[in-house]
Amino acid sequence: MNAIVTVIGNDRVGIIAAVCTLLAQNEVNILDISQTILQGKFTMVMAVDIAKAKLPLTDLAEELAKLGDSMGISIRIQREEIFNAMHRI
C-alpha cells in the first residue's frame, strides 16, 4: 500500500535526514520525493510504500507527528487514495 508524507515548516538543517531515518527504521520505502524551499519555508512531499512497514499507519502517523513537533514542523502521512481524493480539482 502506498501513502503520501507531507512536511511543511520553517527551513532548518536535518529535516530530510530526520524524516528519512524514521521511515527507514520502520521499513518504509521511499518511492518518490519532491522538496523545495520558498522564502524560508520548507515543503516536501514523498510517495512511500508502507506494505512492509513495522508499524500500522496510525502508529506511523503518530511517530511522524511527534518528530515534527520536536522539530517545529508539520509532518503528516495519508493513504495515497485519500490524499488523491482530497486534492482532486
PyMOL Python script that loads the backbone (N, CA, C, O; Angstrom):
from pymol import cmd

cmd.read_pdbstr("""\
ATOM      1  N   MET A   1       0.850  -1.174   0.000  1.00  0.00           N
ATOM      2  CA  MET A   1       0.000   0.000   0.000  1.00  0.00           C
ATOM      3  C   MET A   1       0.896   1.238   0.000  1.00  0.00           C
ATOM      4  O   MET A   1       1.914   1.283   0.690  1.00  0.00           O
ATOM      5  N   ASN A   2       0.502   2.233  -0.781  1.00  0.00           N
ATOM      6  CA  ASN A   2       1.261   3.470  -0.858  1.00  0.00           C
ATOM      7  C   ASN A   2       0.611   4.552  -0.002  1.00  0.00           C
ATOM      8  O   ASN A   2      -0.591   4.535   0.262  1.00  0.00           O
ATOM      9  N   ALA A   3       1.448   5.483   0.416  1.00  0.00           N
ATOM     10  CA  ALA A   3       0.986   6.610   1.217  1.00  0.00           C
ATOM     11  C   ALA A   3       1.755   7.849   0.788  1.00  0.00           C
ATOM     12  O   ALA A   3       2.772   7.763   0.099  1.00  0.00           O
ATOM     13  N   ILE A   4       1.249   9.003   1.208  1.00  0.00           N
ATOM     14  CA  ILE A   4       1.886  10.289   0.917  1.00  0.00           C
ATOM     15  C   ILE A   4       2.273  10.940   2.244  1.00  0.00           C
ATOM     16  O   ILE A   4       1.450  11.077   3.149  1.00  0.00           O
ATOM     17  N   VAL A   5       3.534  11.335   2.340  1.00  0.00           N
ATOM     18  CA  VAL A   5       4.047  12.055   3.507  1.00  0.00           C
ATOM     19  C   VAL A   5       4.227  13.513   3.093  1.00  0.00           C
ATOM     20  O   VAL A   5       4.841  13.796   2.065  1.00  0.00           O
ATOM     21  N   THR A   6       3.693  14.437   3.891  1.00  0.00           N
ATOM     22  CA  THR A   6       3.894  15.857   3.638  1.00  0.00           C
ATOM     23  C   THR A   6       4.613  16.479   4.832  1.00  0.00           C
ATOM     24  O   THR A   6       4.328  16.169   5.989  1.00  0.00           O
ATOM     25  N   VAL A   7       5.548  17.359   4.514  1.00  0.00           N
ATOM     26  CA  VAL A   7       6.342  18.041   5.540  1.00  0.00           C
ATOM     27  C   VAL A   7       6.329  19.529   5.212  1.00  0.00           C
ATOM     28  O   VAL A   7       6.654  19.929   4.094  1.00  0.00           O
ATOM     29  N   ILE A   8       5.952  20.345   6.194  1.00  0.00           N
ATOM     30  CA  ILE A   8       5.867  21.790   5.980  1.00  0.00           C
ATOM     31  C   ILE A   8       6.389  22.502   7.230  1.00  0.00           C
ATOM     32  O   ILE A   8       6.063  22.114   8.351  1.00  0.00           O
ATOM     33  N   GLY A   9       7.188  23.528   7.034  1.00  0.00           N
ATOM     34  CA  GLY A   9       7.656  24.312   8.169  1.00  0.00           C
ATOM     35  C   GLY A   9       8.804  25.215   7.788  1.00  0.00           C
ATOM     36  O   GLY A   9       9.224  25.253   6.631  1.00  0.00           O
ATOM     37  N   ASN A  10       9.306  25.936   8.759  1.00  0.00           N
ATOM     38  CA  ASN A  10      10.471  26.776   8.526  1.00  0.00           C
ATOM     39  C   ASN A  10      11.669  25.896   8.210  1.00  0.00           C
ATOM     40  O   ASN A  10      11.876  24.853   8.830  1.00  0.00           O
ATOM     41  N   ASP A  11      12.456  26.339   7.228  1.00  0.00           N
ATOM     42  CA  ASP A  11      13.621  25.561   6.830  1.00  0.00           C
ATOM     43  C   ASP A  11      14.641  25.497   7.967  1.00  0.00           C
ATOM     44  O   ASP A  11      14.842  26.465   8.701  1.00  0.00           O
ATOM     45  N   ARG A  12      15.276  24.335   8.090  1.00  0.00           N
ATOM     46  CA  ARG A  12      16.354  24.147   9.057  1.00  0.00           C
ATOM     47  C   ARG A  12      17.162  22.935   8.643  1.00  0.00           C
ATOM     48  O   ARG A  12      16.708  22.127   7.833  1.00  0.00           O
ATOM     49  N   VAL A  13      18.314  22.809   9.175  1.00  0.00           N
ATOM     50  CA  VAL A  13      19.199  21.689   8.860  1.00  0.00           C
ATOM     51  C   VAL A  13      18.613  20.384   9.404  1.00  0.00           C
ATOM     52  O   VAL A  13      18.125  20.345  10.533  1.00  0.00           O
ATOM     53  N   GLY A  14      18.661  19.328   8.607  1.00  0.00           N
ATOM     54  CA  GLY A  14      18.343  17.992   9.081  1.00  0.00           C
ATOM     55  C   GLY A  14      16.922  17.501   8.887  1.00  0.00           C
ATOM     56  O   GLY A  14      16.600  16.397   9.326  1.00  0.00           O
ATOM     57  N   ILE A  15      16.058  18.276   8.246  1.00  0.00           N
ATOM     58  CA  ILE A  15      14.671  17.833   8.097  1.00  0.00           C
ATOM     59  C   ILE A  15      14.597  16.563   7.270  1.00  0.00           C
ATOM     60  O   ILE A  15      14.003  15.574   7.698  1.00  0.00           O
ATOM     61  N   ILE A  16      15.198  16.584   6.089  1.00  0.00           N
ATOM     62  CA  ILE A  16      15.133  15.411   5.217  1.00  0.00           C
ATOM     63  C   ILE A  16      15.772  14.208   5.892  1.00  0.00           C
ATOM     64  O   ILE A  16      15.223  13.107   5.848  1.00  0.00           O
ATOM     65  N   ALA A  17      16.916  14.406   6.510  1.00  0.00           N
ATOM     66  CA  ALA A  17      17.616  13.303   7.183  1.00  0.00           C
ATOM     67  C   ALA A  17      16.764  12.690   8.288  1.00  0.00           C
ATOM     68  O   ALA A  17      16.692  11.467   8.409  1.00  0.00           O
ATOM     69  N   ALA A  18      16.125  13.523   9.088  1.00  0.00           N
ATOM     70  CA  ALA A  18      15.329  13.012  10.211  1.00  0.00           C
ATOM     71  C   ALA A  18      14.116  12.233   9.728  1.00  0.00           C
ATOM     72  O   ALA A  18      13.820  11.158  10.252  1.00  0.00           O
ATOM     73  N   VAL A  19      13.412  12.763   8.735  1.00  0.00           N
ATOM     74  CA  VAL A  19      12.218  12.090   8.223  1.00  0.00           C
ATOM     75  C   VAL A  19      12.610  10.773   7.556  1.00  0.00           C
ATOM     76  O   VAL A  19      11.984   9.741   7.799  1.00  0.00           O
ATOM     77  N   CYS A  20      13.637  10.808   6.721  1.00  0.00           N
ATOM     78  CA  CYS A  20      14.068   9.594   6.017  1.00  0.00           C
ATOM     79  C   CYS A  20      14.585   8.533   6.989  1.00  0.00           C
ATOM     80  O   CYS A  20      14.368   7.341   6.768  1.00  0.00           O
ATOM     81  N   THR A  21      15.253   8.942   8.044  1.00  0.00           N
ATOM     82  CA  THR A  21      15.745   7.999   9.046  1.00  0.00           C
ATOM     83  C   THR A  21      14.590   7.298   9.750  1.00  0.00           C
ATOM     84  O   THR A  21      14.607   6.078   9.916  1.00  0.00           O
ATOM     85  N   LEU A  22      13.580   8.074  10.165  1.00  0.00           N
ATOM     86  CA  LEU A  22      12.418   7.473  10.826  1.00  0.00           C
ATOM     87  C   LEU A  22      11.716   6.487   9.890  1.00  0.00           C
ATOM     88  O   LEU A  22      11.330   5.396  10.311  1.00  0.00           O
ATOM     89  N   LEU A  23      11.554   6.865   8.640  1.00  0.00           N
ATOM     90  CA  LEU A  23      10.898   5.969   7.681  1.00  0.00           C
ATOM     91  C   LEU A  23      11.721   4.699   7.471  1.00  0.00           C
ATOM     92  O   LEU A  23      11.164   3.602   7.452  1.00  0.00           O
ATOM     93  N   ALA A  24      13.024   4.831   7.315  1.00  0.00           N
ATOM     94  CA  ALA A  24      13.891   3.668   7.103  1.00  0.00           C
ATOM     95  C   ALA A  24      13.876   2.731   8.307  1.00  0.00           C
ATOM     96  O   ALA A  24      13.859   1.512   8.140  1.00  0.00           O
ATOM     97  N   GLN A  25      13.883   3.280   9.503  1.00  0.00           N
ATOM     98  CA  GLN A  25      13.845   2.464  10.720  1.00  0.00           C
ATOM     99  C   GLN A  25      12.563   1.641  10.805  1.00  0.00           C
ATOM    100  O   GLN A  25      12.517   0.618  11.488  1.00  0.00           O
ATOM    101  N   ASN A  26      11.531   2.092  10.113  1.00  0.00           N
ATOM    102  CA  ASN A  26      10.241   1.399  10.143  1.00  0.00           C
ATOM    103  C   ASN A  26       9.948   0.641   8.852  1.00  0.00           C
ATOM    104  O   ASN A  26       8.805   0.266   8.588  1.00  0.00           O
ATOM    105  N   GLU A  27      10.995   0.418   8.046  1.00  0.00           N
ATOM    106  CA  GLU A  27      10.884  -0.376   6.810  1.00  0.00           C
ATOM    107  C   GLU A  27       9.915   0.232   5.797  1.00  0.00           C
ATOM    108  O   GLU A  27       9.218  -0.485   5.079  1.00  0.00           O
ATOM    109  N   VAL A  28       9.884   1.556   5.753  1.00  0.00           N
ATOM    110  CA  VAL A  28       9.061   2.266   4.775  1.00  0.00           C
ATOM    111  C   VAL A  28       9.966   2.665   3.616  1.00  0.00           C
ATOM    112  O   VAL A  28      10.993   3.313   3.816  1.00  0.00           O
ATOM    113  N   ASN A  29       9.580   2.273   2.406  1.00  0.00           N
ATOM    114  CA  ASN A  29      10.381   2.545   1.223  1.00  0.00           C
ATOM    115  C   ASN A  29       9.925   3.848   0.565  1.00  0.00           C
ATOM    116  O   ASN A  29       8.734   4.033   0.312  1.00  0.00           O
ATOM    117  N   ILE A  30      10.860   4.739   0.293  1.00  0.00           N
ATOM    118  CA  ILE A  30      10.553   5.998  -0.380  1.00  0.00           C
ATOM    119  C   ILE A  30      10.536   5.737  -1.884  1.00  0.00           C
ATOM    120  O   ILE A  30      11.529   5.286  -2.456  1.00  0.00           O
ATOM    121  N   LEU A  31       9.404   6.023  -2.512  1.00  0.00           N
ATOM    122  CA  LEU A  31       9.245   5.792  -3.946  1.00  0.00           C
ATOM    123  C   LEU A  31       9.568   7.032  -4.766  1.00  0.00           C
ATOM    124  O   LEU A  31      10.123   6.933  -5.860  1.00  0.00           O
ATOM    125  N   ASP A  32       9.220   8.193  -4.239  1.00  0.00           N
ATOM    126  CA  ASP A  32       9.453   9.453  -4.940  1.00  0.00           C
ATOM    127  C   ASP A  32       9.488  10.564  -3.906  1.00  0.00           C
ATOM    128  O   ASP A  32       8.845  10.470  -2.861  1.00  0.00           O
ATOM    129  N   ILE A  33      10.234  11.609  -4.199  1.00  0.00           N
ATOM    130  CA  ILE A  33      10.365  12.711  -3.250  1.00  0.00           C
ATOM    131  C   ILE A  33      10.519  14.023  -4.010  1.00  0.00           C
ATOM    132  O   ILE A  33      11.227  14.098  -5.014  1.00  0.00           O
ATOM    133  N   SER A  34       9.848  15.047  -3.512  1.00  0.00           N
ATOM    134  CA  SER A  34       9.971  16.390  -4.066  1.00  0.00           C
ATOM    135  C   SER A  34      10.048  17.349  -2.888  1.00  0.00           C
ATOM    136  O   SER A  34       9.230  17.284  -1.971  1.00  0.00           O
ATOM    137  N   GLN A  35      11.030  18.233  -2.918  1.00  0.00           N
ATOM    138  CA  GLN A  35      11.137  19.213  -1.846  1.00  0.00           C
ATOM    139  C   GLN A  35      11.560  20.543  -2.430  1.00  0.00           C
ATOM    140  O   GLN A  35      12.241  20.613  -3.453  1.00  0.00           O
ATOM    141  N   THR A  36      11.139  21.592  -1.753  1.00  0.00           N
ATOM    142  CA  THR A  36      11.514  22.939  -2.178  1.00  0.00           C
ATOM    143  C   THR A  36      11.544  23.859  -0.965  1.00  0.00           C
ATOM    144  O   THR A  36      10.950  23.576   0.076  1.00  0.00           O
ATOM    145  N   ILE A  37      12.237  24.942  -1.130  1.00  0.00           N
ATOM    146  CA  ILE A  37      12.271  25.986  -0.104  1.00  0.00           C
ATOM    147  C   ILE A  37      11.833  27.273  -0.787  1.00  0.00           C
ATOM    148  O   ILE A  37      12.427  27.687  -1.782  1.00  0.00           O
ATOM    149  N   LEU A  38      10.803  27.900  -0.255  1.00  0.00           N
ATOM    150  CA  LEU A  38      10.265  29.127  -0.820  1.00  0.00           C
ATOM    151  C   LEU A  38      10.185  30.164   0.287  1.00  0.00           C
ATOM    152  O   LEU A  38       9.415  30.012   1.235  1.00  0.00           O
ATOM    153  N   GLN A  39      10.979  31.212   0.165  1.00  0.00           N
ATOM    154  CA  GLN A  39      11.032  32.288   1.160  1.00  0.00           C
ATOM    155  C   GLN A  39      11.209  31.745   2.574  1.00  0.00           C
ATOM    156  O   GLN A  39      10.536  32.183   3.507  1.00  0.00           O
ATOM    157  N   GLY A  40      12.116  30.794   2.722  1.00  0.00           N
ATOM    158  CA  GLY A  40      12.431  30.247   4.032  1.00  0.00           C
ATOM    159  C   GLY A  40      11.496  29.164   4.529  1.00  0.00           C
ATOM    160  O   GLY A  40      11.705  28.619   5.613  1.00  0.00           O
ATOM    161  N   LYS A  41      10.462  28.839   3.753  1.00  0.00           N
ATOM    162  CA  LYS A  41       9.508  27.781   4.125  1.00  0.00           C
ATOM    163  C   LYS A  41       9.882  26.502   3.387  1.00  0.00           C
ATOM    164  O   LYS A  41      10.000  26.494   2.161  1.00  0.00           O
ATOM    165  N   PHE A  42      10.065  25.439   4.129  1.00  0.00           N
ATOM    166  CA  PHE A  42      10.424  24.134   3.580  1.00  0.00           C
ATOM    167  C   PHE A  42       9.153  23.338   3.324  1.00  0.00           C
ATOM    168  O   PHE A  42       8.283  23.255   4.192  1.00  0.00           O
ATOM    169  N   THR A  43       9.044  22.756   2.141  1.00  0.00           N
ATOM    170  CA  THR A  43       7.937  21.851   1.845  1.00  0.00           C
ATOM    171  C   THR A  43       8.491  20.604   1.174  1.00  0.00           C
ATOM    172  O   THR A  43       9.381  20.678   0.326  1.00  0.00           O
ATOM    173  N   MET A  44       7.948  19.456   1.569  1.00  0.00           N
ATOM    174  CA  MET A  44       8.372  18.193   0.975  1.00  0.00           C
ATOM    175  C   MET A  44       7.156  17.283   0.868  1.00  0.00           C
ATOM    176  O   MET A  44       6.330  17.202   1.777  1.00  0.00           O
ATOM    177  N   VAL A  45       7.073  16.603  -0.270  1.00  0.00           N
ATOM    178  CA  VAL A  45       6.043  15.596  -0.486  1.00  0.00           C
ATOM    179  C   VAL A  45       6.756  14.319  -0.894  1.00  0.00           C
ATOM    180  O   VAL A  45       7.595  14.324  -1.795  1.00  0.00           O
ATOM    181  N   MET A  46       6.416  13.224  -0.225  1.00  0.00           N
ATOM    182  CA  MET A  46       7.039  11.936  -0.512  1.00  0.00           C
ATOM    183  C   MET A  46       5.964  10.890  -0.785  1.00  0.00           C
ATOM    184  O   MET A  46       4.978  10.795  -0.054  1.00  0.00           O
ATOM    185  N   ALA A  47       6.161  10.113  -1.833  1.00  0.00           N
ATOM    186  CA  ALA A  47       5.344   8.929  -2.056  1.00  0.00           C
ATOM    187  C   ALA A  47       6.119   7.768  -1.446  1.00  0.00           C
ATOM    188  O   ALA A  47       7.293   7.569  -1.758  1.00  0.00           O
ATOM    189  N   VAL A  48       5.463   7.002  -0.577  1.00  0.00           N
ATOM    190  CA  VAL A  48       6.137   5.912   0.121  1.00  0.00           C
ATOM    191  C   VAL A  48       5.329   4.623   0.028  1.00  0.00           C
ATOM    192  O   VAL A  48       4.111   4.641  -0.149  1.00  0.00           O
ATOM    193  N   ASP A  49       6.033   3.514   0.151  1.00  0.00           N
ATOM    194  CA  ASP A  49       5.414   2.186   0.176  1.00  0.00           C
ATOM    195  C   ASP A  49       5.421   1.711   1.626  1.00  0.00           C
ATOM    196  O   ASP A  49       6.483   1.519   2.217  1.00  0.00           O
ATOM    197  N   ILE A  50       4.233   1.522   2.194  1.00  0.00           N
ATOM    198  CA  ILE A  50       4.133   1.107   3.599  1.00  0.00           C
ATOM    199  C   ILE A  50       3.705  -0.356   3.746  1.00  0.00           C
ATOM    200  O   ILE A  50       3.333  -0.791   4.836  1.00  0.00           O
ATOM    201  N   ALA A  51       3.759  -1.107   2.652  1.00  0.00           N
ATOM    202  CA  ALA A  51       3.311  -2.501   2.684  1.00  0.00           C
ATOM    203  C   ALA A  51       4.091  -3.344   3.698  1.00  0.00           C
ATOM    204  O   ALA A  51       3.521  -4.242   4.318  1.00  0.00           O
ATOM    205  N   LYS A  52       5.380  -3.066   3.871  1.00  0.00           N
ATOM    206  CA  LYS A  52       6.217  -3.853   4.788  1.00  0.00           C
ATOM    207  C   LYS A  52       6.579  -3.090   6.062  1.00  0.00           C
ATOM    208  O   LYS A  52       7.492  -3.482   6.789  1.00  0.00           O
ATOM    209  N   ALA A  53       5.863  -2.004   6.325  1.00  0.00           N
ATOM    210  CA  ALA A  53       6.168  -1.172   7.490  1.00  0.00           C
ATOM    211  C   ALA A  53       6.027  -1.960   8.783  1.00  0.00           C
ATOM    212  O   ALA A  53       5.152  -2.815   8.917  1.00  0.00           O
ATOM    213  N   LYS A  54       6.901  -1.657   9.728  1.00  0.00           N
ATOM    214  CA  LYS A  54       6.864  -2.308  11.043  1.00  0.00           C
ATOM    215  C   LYS A  54       5.666  -1.867  11.874  1.00  0.00           C
ATOM    216  O   LYS A  54       5.208  -2.598  12.753  1.00  0.00           O
ATOM    217  N   LEU A  55       5.161  -0.671  11.593  1.00  0.00           N
ATOM    218  CA  LEU A  55       4.053  -0.106  12.369  1.00  0.00           C
ATOM    219  C   LEU A  55       2.814   0.035  11.499  1.00  0.00           C
ATOM    220  O   LEU A  55       2.927   0.242  10.291  1.00  0.00           O
ATOM    221  N   PRO A  56       1.624  -0.075  12.102  1.00  0.00           N
ATOM    222  CA  PRO A  56       0.408   0.263  11.355  1.00  0.00           C
ATOM    223  C   PRO A  56       0.429   1.753  11.004  1.00  0.00           C
ATOM    224  O   PRO A  56       1.131   2.536  11.643  1.00  0.00           O
ATOM    225  N   LEU A  57      -0.336   2.132   9.997  1.00  0.00           N
ATOM    226  CA  LEU A  57      -0.345   3.514   9.517  1.00  0.00           C
ATOM    227  C   LEU A  57      -0.655   4.515  10.635  1.00  0.00           C
ATOM    228  O   LEU A  57      -0.034   5.575  10.697  1.00  0.00           O
ATOM    229  N   THR A  58      -1.589   4.200  11.502  1.00  0.00           N
ATOM    230  CA  THR A  58      -1.943   5.147  12.579  1.00  0.00           C
ATOM    231  C   THR A  58      -0.769   5.378  13.526  1.00  0.00           C
ATOM    232  O   THR A  58      -0.533   6.507  13.956  1.00  0.00           O
ATOM    233  N   ASP A  59      -0.036   4.319  13.852  1.00  0.00           N
ATOM    234  CA  ASP A  59       1.133   4.465  14.732  1.00  0.00           C
ATOM    235  C   ASP A  59       2.267   5.205  14.033  1.00  0.00           C
ATOM    236  O   ASP A  59       2.957   6.020  14.645  1.00  0.00           O
ATOM    237  N   LEU A  60       2.454   4.919  12.761  1.00  0.00           N
ATOM    238  CA  LEU A  60       3.477   5.617  11.988  1.00  0.00           C
ATOM    239  C   LEU A  60       3.139   7.107  11.912  1.00  0.00           C
ATOM    240  O   LEU A  60       4.026   7.954  12.020  1.00  0.00           O
ATOM    241  N   ALA A  61       1.872   7.421  11.727  1.00  0.00           N
ATOM    242  CA  ALA A  61       1.436   8.825  11.695  1.00  0.00           C
ATOM    243  C   ALA A  61       1.755   9.516  13.016  1.00  0.00           C
ATOM    244  O   ALA A  61       2.194  10.666  13.025  1.00  0.00           O
ATOM    245  N   GLU A  62       1.536   8.822  14.131  1.00  0.00           N
ATOM    246  CA  GLU A  62       1.846   9.396  15.450  1.00  0.00           C
ATOM    247  C   GLU A  62       3.343   9.648  15.595  1.00  0.00           C
ATOM    248  O   GLU A  62       3.751  10.694  16.100  1.00  0.00           O
ATOM    249  N   GLU A  63       4.159   8.700  15.156  1.00  0.00           N
ATOM    250  CA  GLU A  63       5.617   8.856  15.253  1.00  0.00           C
ATOM    251  C   GLU A  63       6.099  10.029  14.401  1.00  0.00           C
ATOM    252  O   GLU A  63       6.947  10.810  14.834  1.00  0.00           O
ATOM    253  N   LEU A  64       5.560  10.149  13.195  1.00  0.00           N
ATOM    254  CA  LEU A  64       5.937  11.271  12.331  1.00  0.00           C
ATOM    255  C   LEU A  64       5.480  12.600  12.930  1.00  0.00           C
ATOM    256  O   LEU A  64       6.215  13.586  12.877  1.00  0.00           O
ATOM    257  N   ALA A  65       4.290  12.635  13.491  1.00  0.00           N
ATOM    258  CA  ALA A  65       3.788  13.860  14.120  1.00  0.00           C
ATOM    259  C   ALA A  65       4.663  14.253  15.310  1.00  0.00           C
ATOM    260  O   ALA A  65       4.961  15.433  15.497  1.00  0.00           O
ATOM    261  N   LYS A  66       5.075  13.273  16.114  1.00  0.00           N
ATOM    262  CA  LYS A  66       5.968  13.552  17.253  1.00  0.00           C
ATOM    263  C   LYS A  66       7.294  14.124  16.776  1.00  0.00           C
ATOM    264  O   LYS A  66       7.813  15.080  17.352  1.00  0.00           O
ATOM    265  N   LEU A  67       7.837  13.527  15.718  1.00  0.00           N
ATOM    266  CA  LEU A  67       9.089  14.034  15.161  1.00  0.00           C
ATOM    267  C   LEU A  67       8.900  15.473  14.701  1.00  0.00           C
ATOM    268  O   LEU A  67       9.734  16.336  14.973  1.00  0.00           O
ATOM    269  N   GLY A  68       7.802  15.724  14.004  1.00  0.00           N
ATOM    270  CA  GLY A  68       7.515  17.084  13.549  1.00  0.00           C
ATOM    271  C   GLY A  68       7.407  18.064  14.699  1.00  0.00           C
ATOM    272  O   GLY A  68       7.955  19.165  14.637  1.00  0.00           O
ATOM    273  N   ASP A  69       6.700  17.670  15.753  1.00  0.00           N
ATOM    274  CA  ASP A  69       6.570  18.538  16.932  1.00  0.00           C
ATOM    275  C   ASP A  69       7.944  18.870  17.523  1.00  0.00           C
ATOM    276  O   ASP A  69       8.205  20.012  17.900  1.00  0.00           O
ATOM    277  N   SER A  70       8.812  17.868  17.599  1.00  0.00           N
ATOM    278  CA  SER A  70      10.136  18.083  18.192  1.00  0.00           C
ATOM    279  C   SER A  70      11.003  18.999  17.327  1.00  0.00           C
ATOM    280  O   SER A  70      11.944  19.620  17.822  1.00  0.00           O
ATOM    281  N   MET A  71      10.676  19.079  16.021  1.00  0.00           N
ATOM    282  CA  MET A  71      11.458  19.911  15.104  1.00  0.00           C
ATOM    283  C   MET A  71      10.760  21.231  14.768  1.00  0.00           C
ATOM    284  O   MET A  71      11.319  22.068  14.058  1.00  0.00           O
ATOM    285  N   GLY A  72       9.549  21.415  15.274  1.00  0.00           N
ATOM    286  CA  GLY A  72       8.807  22.636  14.996  1.00  0.00           C
ATOM    287  C   GLY A  72       8.250  22.698  13.578  1.00  0.00           C
ATOM    288  O   GLY A  72       8.105  23.779  13.006  1.00  0.00           O
ATOM    289  N   ILE A  73       7.940  21.532  13.016  1.00  0.00           N
ATOM    290  CA  ILE A  73       7.377  21.447  11.666  1.00  0.00           C
ATOM    291  C   ILE A  73       6.166  20.522  11.691  1.00  0.00           C
ATOM    292  O   ILE A  73       5.905  19.848  12.688  1.00  0.00           O
ATOM    293  N   SER A  74       5.432  20.497  10.585  1.00  0.00           N
ATOM    294  CA  SER A  74       4.273  19.610  10.472  1.00  0.00           C
ATOM    295  C   SER A  74       4.637  18.441   9.558  1.00  0.00           C
ATOM    296  O   SER A  74       5.077  18.643   8.427  1.00  0.00           O
ATOM    297  N   ILE A  75       4.449  17.209  10.059  1.00  0.00           N
ATOM    298  CA  ILE A  75       4.677  16.009   9.252  1.00  0.00           C
ATOM    299  C   ILE A  75       3.420  15.160   9.331  1.00  0.00           C
ATOM    300  O   ILE A  75       2.974  14.783  10.415  1.00  0.00           O
ATOM    301  N   ARG A  76       2.855  14.864   8.166  1.00  0.00           N
ATOM    302  CA  ARG A  76       1.623  14.062   8.104  1.00  0.00           C
ATOM    303  C   ARG A  76       1.792  12.948   7.084  1.00  0.00           C
ATOM    304  O   ARG A  76       2.576  13.063   6.142  1.00  0.00           O
ATOM    305  N   ILE A  77       1.046  11.866   7.285  1.00  0.00           N
ATOM    306  CA  ILE A  77       1.026  10.766   6.331  1.00  0.00           C
ATOM    307  C   ILE A  77      -0.429  10.355   6.112  1.00  0.00           C
ATOM    308  O   ILE A  77      -1.217  10.291   7.055  1.00  0.00           O
ATOM    309  N   GLN A  78      -0.771  10.077   4.856  1.00  0.00           N
ATOM    310  CA  GLN A  78      -2.120   9.637   4.497  1.00  0.00           C
ATOM    311  C   GLN A  78      -2.012   8.533   3.456  1.00  0.00           C
ATOM    312  O   GLN A  78      -1.063   8.494   2.673  1.00  0.00           O
ATOM    313  N   ARG A  79      -2.979   7.652   3.454  1.00  0.00           N
ATOM    314  CA  ARG A  79      -3.046   6.680   2.369  1.00  0.00           C
ATOM    315  C   ARG A  79      -3.143   7.443   1.054  1.00  0.00           C
ATOM    316  O   ARG A  79      -3.787   8.490   0.983  1.00  0.00           O
ATOM    317  N   GLU A  80      -2.513   6.924   0.032  1.00  0.00           N
ATOM    318  CA  GLU A  80      -2.457   7.619  -1.259  1.00  0.00           C
ATOM    319  C   GLU A  80      -3.847   7.905  -1.824  1.00  0.00           C
ATOM    320  O   GLU A  80      -4.078   8.982  -2.374  1.00  0.00           O
ATOM    321  N   GLU A  81      -4.764   6.968  -1.696  1.00  0.00           N
ATOM    322  CA  GLU A  81      -6.107   7.165  -2.249  1.00  0.00           C
ATOM    323  C   GLU A  81      -6.812   8.338  -1.579  1.00  0.00           C
ATOM    324  O   GLU A  81      -7.494   9.120  -2.241  1.00  0.00           O
ATOM    325  N   ILE A  82      -6.648   8.457  -0.280  1.00  0.00           N
ATOM    326  CA  ILE A  82      -7.287   9.549   0.458  1.00  0.00           C
ATOM    327  C   ILE A  82      -6.651  10.877   0.075  1.00  0.00           C
ATOM    328  O   ILE A  82      -7.354  11.861  -0.155  1.00  0.00           O
ATOM    329  N   PHE A  83      -5.333  10.908   0.006  1.00  0.00           N
ATOM    330  CA  PHE A  83      -4.631  12.126  -0.395  1.00  0.00           C
ATOM    331  C   PHE A  83      -5.108  12.577  -1.775  1.00  0.00           C
ATOM    332  O   PHE A  83      -5.422  13.749  -1.977  1.00  0.00           O
ATOM    333  N   ASN A  84      -5.158  11.640  -2.720  1.00  0.00           N
ATOM    334  CA  ASN A  84      -5.581  11.978  -4.082  1.00  0.00           C
ATOM    335  C   ASN A  84      -7.027  12.474  -4.118  1.00  0.00           C
ATOM    336  O   ASN A  84      -7.334  13.431  -4.828  1.00  0.00           O
ATOM    337  N   ALA A  85      -7.901  11.840  -3.370  1.00  0.00           N
ATOM    338  CA  ALA A  85      -9.305  12.253  -3.339  1.00  0.00           C
ATOM    339  C   ALA A  85      -9.459  13.657  -2.766  1.00  0.00           C
ATOM    340  O   ALA A  85     -10.292  14.434  -3.234  1.00  0.00           O
ATOM    341  N   MET A  86      -8.668  13.979  -1.766  1.00  0.00           N
ATOM    342  CA  MET A  86      -8.752  15.291  -1.121  1.00  0.00           C
ATOM    343  C   MET A  86      -8.173  16.397  -1.982  1.00  0.00           C
ATOM    344  O   MET A  86      -8.535  17.561  -1.813  1.00  0.00           O
ATOM    345  N   HIS A  87      -7.280  16.058  -2.904  1.00  0.00           N
ATOM    346  CA  HIS A  87      -6.584  17.092  -3.677  1.00  0.00           C
ATOM    347  C   HIS A  87      -6.966  17.080  -5.157  1.00  0.00           C
ATOM    348  O   HIS A  87      -6.244  17.625  -5.993  1.00  0.00           O
ATOM    349  N   ARG A  88      -8.082  16.469  -5.471  1.00  0.00           N
ATOM    350  CA  ARG A  88      -8.573  16.481  -6.842  1.00  0.00           C
ATOM    351  C   ARG A  88      -9.295  17.786  -7.119  1.00  0.00           C
ATOM    352  O   ARG A  88     -10.060  18.279  -6.290  1.00  0.00           O
ATOM    353  N   ILE A  89      -9.046  18.330  -8.280  1.00  0.00           N
ATOM    354  CA  ILE A  89      -9.710  19.593  -8.651  1.00  0.00           C
ATOM    355  C   ILE A  89     -10.792  19.293  -9.660  1.00  0.00           C
ATOM    356  O   ILE A  89     -11.482  20.205 -10.114  1.00  0.00           O
TER     357      ILE A  89
END
""", "prot")
cmd.dss("prot")
cmd.show_as("cartoon", "prot")
cmd.util.cbc("prot")
cmd.orient("prot")
